[in-house]
Amino acid sequence: MKRMFGAAVVALALAAGGCAGATATTNDASTSSDGVRYDSGLHAKLPASVRDRGEIRLVTDASYAPMEQFAADGQTIIGFEPDLASSLGSVLGIKIEMVHGNFDTALDDVNKGVYDGVLSSMNDTPEREKKADFLDYFQAGTSIVVQRGNPQGITDLKDLCGQVVATEAGTVQDDLLHRSQHGCGTKMIIKEFKTNADALLQLRTGRAVAVLNDYPPAAYLAGDVKTRAYYQLSSTVQYEPGLFGIALAKSDGGLRDALRQALDRLIRSGAYNELLQRWNLIGGGLAASSVNAGSGTAP
């Protein structure tokens, strides 16, 4: 999320993260190398403008492993969500690009037509549904990340009162921190940053006592060999569990419906479950897709 325009664009060419894609053909039974079947009928349901362009562009903040992160080359975006995008492209027979961009302005940029959608661990909330439709594909709550050893003894949100806390701007975690201020005698000092990586740097260097992340990235930080020496979970509590959704413009119902049918195909086939297992995310899987389930106002 260092910049929105001129950002690093990573073409998933239907092969990111080990999920090889299928080239669109007239054969309804064609199958990609990972077993995901191409559906020419669903390809035909894509908006003509998308089919003519030959790609779907989804914006993401690639600083949220294992959901999305840059590979060692600093350019390729890998993780559960890029793999999910690749598999959706395999079903639809179209290239999908994951574009590294600004999370805080992502919904506005989708509505301006800069991107087709957002795939960036974005929670489906009633407030966000005023700007976009959400195709829900995952569920998780929020956890508190602290320095290894938990030197401040933080176990709950109330322990953050009077402390410096870092967060990524525009996230539900940012909102949760501000709402939690009402229970504080001494207010938190909430520092907002463009990316989650920037917020974590504040924690690692002692300029903040905690960062709030969704549970999967928080658990990843606490367990990965590259980061576990610096971070741990403050507790096993997950605050305000919710749904993650691919955010799409409300005017783009055709694309939303085609992607939803492709996602349902992945769930029924078992390919979705294989992706969850690949990234150790099985606990957040859904039995079926939904649209705007964050508010219960499906279109």
Secondary structure, 3 states (H helix, E strand, C coil): CCCCCCCCEEECCCCHHHCCCCCCCCCCCCECCCCCECCHHHHHHCCHHHHHHCEEEEEECCEECCCEEECCCCCCEECHHHHHHHHHHHHHCCEEEEEECCHHHHHHHHHCCCCCEECCCCECCCCHHHCEEEEEEEEEEEEEEEECCCCCCCCCHHHHCCCEEEEECCCHHHHHHHHHHHHCCCCCEEEEECCHHHHHHHHHCCCCCEEEEEHHHHHHHHHCCCCCCCEEECCCCCEEEEEEEEEEECCCHHHHHHHHHHHHHHHHHCHHHHHHHHCCCHHHCCCCCEECCCCCCCC
